[in-house]
Amino acid sequence: MRESAVDFCPVPQEQQPIHEYEELKDSWFFCWATLNLVSYGKKLGWVGFWGGMIASPIAAASFSPVDQLPQFIISTSLGGSLFIILVWLRLYLGWSYISDRLYQERIFYEESGWYDGQTWSKPITMLNRDRLIVTYEIKPIIQRLQKTLLLLASLGLINGLIWRILG
């Protein structure tokens, strides 16, 4: 029996984009972006809460919670937002990387180490399958992450405007 082009792939399994996608989708951290909107919001909310808890002593050292409560709250929320942005950045970079690997016509891979990189052209059936995954599975995730960044930027702008009005 002859191997089809999809069956034969010289790329090691752990470096094949489809397997990288499956691992990413199933990972503890990266699956956050695939959760329903409420669960996704809760995860980011917890990151923001704990980030705010870490940032609050620093904010309290700069702005007394007794005398300058609005500045203290804004500083704490900006500190918490910083942690959310770091988590967002990691999620975005991971999903963008997989999207690029799946969408490309050629796969770069290493057979045994850093010094022997190779490229392999995907057969048209594999390329079509991978691009469908990008279009219907990954693009909605990336769009959600982009909307999250827009929301975070809007909240940062609102905090900045409130700060300006107070100060």
N, C-alpha and C positions, 0 to 999 in steps of 0.2 A: 504494500500500500504506500502511495506517495504522500509525503508530508505537504500540507498546504502552506502557503506563504505565512498564514497566521500562526500555524503550528510551529514553524521554524523561526526562531528568533535567536540570534547569537548574543543578544544582550542578557547578562545575568538576571535572573528573575527579580532580585531585590532592587535592580536598577531600571526595570521596565516601568514606564510611566503609569500604566494601569495598576500595577502592584503598589507603586508609591502612592497613588491616589487612594487605593483601598486601605492602606496603612494609615494614611492621614485621616481619612474619613472615620476610621475606627479608633483613632487615638483619643486618649482622655481629654487632652487640651483642645485639639483642633476640631473635635466634634461639637464644641460650643457653638460654632457658627452654623451648624446644621440643625440645631435645636429649634423648637417652635419659638415664636417671638417672646412670649412671656418667660420661658426658661432662659433664653438668651439674655434677656434684660435682667433677670435675677442674677445670673452669673456675673455680668458686668457690674451690676449694683453691689454685689458682695466685694468685688475687687475695689470698687470706688469707696465702699464703707471702710474696708481695712486700710486702704491707702490714706483715707482721711484720718483714721486713727493713728497712723504712723506720722502723718503730716501735722496733726493738731499740736503736739508739743513744740514743734518748730514754729508754728503760727502763734502759739501762746507766748513764746519767747520774743516774738516780734511785735505782736499786738495783744495787749492785755484783754482777756475775755470780759473783764468787768468794765473797763473804760472804752474799749474799741470793739464792741461785739460784732458789728457788721463787717469790719475788716478782718477780724479773726475768722468769722464764718466763711467769707470769700476766700481767704488764704487757705483754709482747711479744704474747701471744696476744690480749689485749683490743685492742691497737692494730691487729693484723691483722684482727680481727673488725670493727673500725670500717670498714675499707675494704670488707669484704664487705657490711656493712649499707648503705653508700653505693651499691654496685652493685645490691644487692637493691632499694633504694628506687627507683632509676631504672628497673629492670625492672618493678617493681610499678606505678609511676605510668604508664608507657607502656602496659602491657597493660590497666590499669584504664580509661585514657582511651579506648582503642579499643573496649573492651567497652561502655562507656557510649555512645559514638557509634553503635555498631551497634545497640544495644538501643532507643535512643530512637525515638519515632514521627516526630519532626521533626528535620531536619538544619539546623543553623545553618551558613551559609557566607557568604563575602565574594566579591562579583563582581569588584571591581577594586581594593579597598583596605580599610583599616580602618574607613572611614566609611560603608560601604554594606552593612552586614550584612543578610542575608535569612534567612528560614527556609522550608523546603520540607517538606511532609508526604510521607512515603514511601507509595507504593502498598502495599496489603496483601501482594502477592506479594514485594516487596522487603523489607518488614518481617519477614515470615515467614522468608525466606532469611537475613536478617541475625541474627535471633534464634536460628535453628538454629546458625549459626556460633558465636554467643556460647555457647550451651549445650554444643555438642559439641567445639568447638575451643579456646575461650578460657577457659571456666570451669576445665577441668583444669589449665591453665597457672597461673591465679590460685590454685587450690588448692595446687599445688606450691609456689608462692612463699609462700603462707601457712604451709605446713609448714616451709619453709626458715626463715622468721622464728621459728617456734616452736622449731626446733632451735637457732638462734642464741641465742635468749633462754634456753633451757635451759642451753646451754654457758656463757653469761654468768653465770647463777645458780650453776652449779657452781663456776666460777672465783671468784665472790664468796664462796661458802661456804668454799672452800679458803683463800682470803685471810683470812677471819675466823678460821678455825681456826689458821692460822699466826701471826696477828698479835695 
